[in-house]
């Protein structure tokens, strides 16, 4: 139930110097690194990844202009 005002540049800044986690299905490329979308969204809003569903992270990052990469679909962005 929180309202966040997030810009794409804020997401990119927060992910600088952060090591990507492994073993996830949905990714975004930020600065040449593939990050799981829940890692990116959680870091951006300061919440653990269990605090929000994958679909919410997918929706917000897509609206911010990030291309979502689905590792199981050969790079196509389909979710939830």
FENKALIN-V155345 format. One record per backbone hydrogen bond with DSSP energy under -1.0 kcal/mol. CO is the residue of the C=O (numbers start at 1). NH is the residue of the N-H. Records with the same first field share a line. If there is no record, write none. Layout:
CO = NH ; NH
This chain:
7 = 11
8 = 12
9 = 13
10 = 14
11 = 15
13 = 16
15 = 18
25 = 71
26 = 37
27 = 69
28 = 35
30 = 33
33 = 30
35 = 28
36 = 40
37 = 41
38 = 42
39 = 43
40 = 44
41 = 45
42 = 46 ; 47
48 = 51
53 = 57
54 = 58
55 = 59
56 = 60
57 = 61
58 = 62
59 = 63
60 = 64
61 = 66
62 = 65
69 = 27
70 = 73 ; 75
